[in-house]
Amino acid sequence: MRIAYLEDDTAQADLVQHMLAEAGHSCMHCTNGREFMVQMRRETFDLLLLDWEVPDMSGREVLSELRASGNAVPVLFATQRDDEASIVGALSQGADDYMVKPVRQAELLARITALGRRAGVGEVVQQAVQEVGPWRIDRGRRVITLDGEPAKLTDKDFELASYLFQNIGKLMSRAHLLEKVWGIMSAIESRTVDVHISRIRRSLEIRPERGYRIKTIYQHGYRLEPVEAAD
């Protein structure tokens, strides 16, 4: 999973990031709430791990702003606050789970796995054949057909298109796509995704007349969406 982590204690952050990396997760770490919110507007994540007491904005203020903006990504609080009022308040405000420090590795990973499962992270990947409008995505044969005819796609074009069809309606940042499709975990801006998106649009004729479009979101990334549901 791609996880965004808000924690101002660097020793604690290093420990948790090591735990996450050992379990195969990638992690973007911020030490203050404002910086975290900037990253949330730029990137997409599978899960958010929040501390409560951090500079600029508290974890709970971050949660409130995210939910008010319609961001529904799962949120797990990990904080020293163990009083009932704090726990109930965070859960009522939109947190999905809550754990009290010190963080224990097995418990943290189990809670993250449970939240990912509940949110359906990775479930669509198991769908071997998917039909969307005039397209048929056969992941076993690594072929996408348009009106019954196989489209000419490179390996990376296929993987990118397949991932977008798995996540219809979801906004995907360039960094997220680079990580999921190319295995590149870097914050460096890359034109790689843009070039492949352009090729996919042409090769698969993804355009409004066919009921879907790949919408470019300025300074963020892309979203494959049905035209009738678009803003």
N, C-alpha and C positions, 0 to 999 in steps of 0.2 A: 504494500500500500504506500501511497505518497502522503506523507504526514507533515503538517505544519505544527511547529512546537513553540509555545510562548513560555519562556522561563528566564528570569534574570539572574539566577544563581548559576554561574558558569560551571562550577564543579558538578552540580546536580544535572545540568544540561549535558555535559560531556558523558556522564554515566548513562543517562537515558538514551542518548543518541547511540552509544555503543550497544546498548540492549536492542534497540530497534534495528541497527545495522546487522547484528548477529542473526536476527530473525528474518532478514531479507527485505526489510522496509527501508525506504529512503526518507530523509528528514530535512526540512528547511527550518532553521532555528532563528528566532528573534528574541532579543532581550527586553524590548519594550512594546507597549500596546500600539503606539502610532506606527512604528515600523512594521509591525505585524499586519495592521490594516492596509498599509501600502502594498505589501506582498499579496494580500488576499484579493486586492483589486487587479493584480497583474497575473496571478497564477491560479491554477486549480489543484485541489487536493482531495484525497479520499477520506481524510479524517483530521480533526484538529485536537491537539493536546494542549490544554491551557492551565497555567498557574493563575492564582487569584491576585496576589500582591505583586504587581509589576509596575515599573515607571510609566508615566504619561497617561495610561488608561489601565484600569484594572481588568482582569480577565473577564469579570462579569460585565463590564461596560463593553468590552470587545464582543462578547456573546450577544448582548442586547443590540448592538449596531448591526451585527451580521444577520440576526434573525429579522430585524426590521427591514433589511434590504432584500429579504427573500432567500438568503443563503441557507440551505437546509443540510449542509454537510454535517455528518455526525461529530459531536463535540464531547470529549472526555476531559473532565477537570481532574487535575492532580495537584492538591494543595494541602497546606498544614491546617487549614480551617476544618475542624471536625465537629462543630456544633450543629445541632439539628436544623436551626434556622438557616444557616448558610447552605447546607446541603439541600434542603427543601426549596430555598429560594433559587438556587442555581438550576435545579431540575425543573422548577415551575417556569423559569425564564426561557427554557429551551435546550438546556444541556441534556445529553443522552445518557451520561453515566458520570460517576463521581468516585474518586478514590482519594484516600488520605495518605500523605507522606508519612514516613519514608516509602518511596516507590519500591515495590518488590517485583523483580523481573517476571516471574511466572504469572503473577496476578496481572501485571500491566499487559503482557502479551495476550493473555486469555481474554481480557476485556476488549482489547483492540480487535482481536479476531472475531469476538461475538458482535461487536458493533459493525464490523465490515460485513459479516454474514447477514445481519439484520438489514443493512442498507443495500444488500445485493451486490456488493463490490465483487467483480469477477464472475458472477453467475452467468451472464450472457455469453462469456467466452466459451462456455461448454456447448453452446448451440452450434452444431456442426453445419447445418444448412439454415439460412435465413432468407425470407422473401420480403422485400420491401418495394412496393410499387412495381416498376418494370424490371427491377434488379433481383437477381438470385445469387446470394453469396454462399459458395460451397467451400468451407474452410478445410475440409478433408482433401479435396482435389486442388485447393488454392486457385479457384476460378470464380470470377464474377461474370455473370451473363446479363446482357441488356436486351430485352425483348427476345430472349432465347439464344442470342448470339454471344459467344465468349468475347470479352473485351481484352484488348491488348494492354497488359499492365506489367511493369517490372515487379520484382519481388517486393520492394519497399512500397511501391504504389499499392499493391494488393494489401499489404499489412496495414498501411495507413487507412485505406478505404474500409477495410474490414473493421478496424477499430472504431472509425467514425460511425459505421452502421450499427455497431454494438452499443453505441452511446448516443443514439439519436436524441436531440433536444438538449444535450449537455454541452456547456461551454468548455472548450479545451484550450488551454494556453499552449503556446509553442513549446515551452520548456516541458510541459506535461507530455506532449506528443513526441518530442525528442526522446524522452526517457522511456515511454511505453513502447515505441516503435523501433527506435534506433539503439536504445540502451545507453543513451548519452545523458549523464546527470551533470548538467552544467547550466549556470545562469547566463552564459554568454549568448547574446542574440544571434540567431542563425537564420539565413535565408533558405536553408534546406527544406524546412516544412513548407514555406511559401511556394517553392518551385514544384514540389510534389502535389500540393493542393491544386495548383493550376493545371497540372497534367491530369489529375483525377477528374476535375470538372470537365475537361475536354473528352477524355477517353470514355467516361461513364455517362456523359451528357447530363450531368446533375444540374438541372436548371428549373426554374419555376413552371415551365410548360409541362414538365414531367412530374410535378407535384412536390419536389424537394429542392432545396438549395443548400449550399455550404456558405453560410453567412460569415463574413469577415468582421470581427469585433475589434475596433481600433485600439491599438496598444495592448491587446490581450491575446487573441487567437481566433479560433474558428468554432462554429457550431453547425452541424448537419441538422436541418429542421424541415418539417413539412410546411409548405407554403401557407396552407390554410390556417396553421396555428401560429404563424409568424406575426410579430407586432407590426 
